[in-house]
């Protein structure tokens, strides 16, 4: 699985003018299932992100996790993270898991983040979403599991 996380002061997802998920301080997690990914990949990714120390401690060092700061995660499906840009000018997305597998792994991943102890809000799989965020830092980290 692949994820791009951003440390945020706040973030929200809107679908058809309705906010479907929002958080205060924490992480915006854009996540994509790649062909061949399994629940074991989602387990590992959720554990790594929940424990990733990118929040400042009392000395200003990035030494605390989202769990340590009692932050939340807004988990948003993002199949375009599977983009293949090696040839031509149009990205290819054939590396992304098929939609039914992608949705299953997306939901499972969000559930696993919650099981790790992180408060989770979600986007809406397959919808045309408008994501709003206030990036804190900015801090943006890429994960490939």
Secondary structure, 3 states (H helix, E strand, C coil): CEEEEEEEEEEEEEECCEEEEEECCEEEEEEECECCCCHHHHHHHHHHHHHCCCEECCCCCEEECCCCCCCEEEEEECHHHHCECCCCCCCECCCECCHHHHHHHHHHHHHHHHHCCCEEEECCCCCCCEEEEEEEEEEEEEEEC
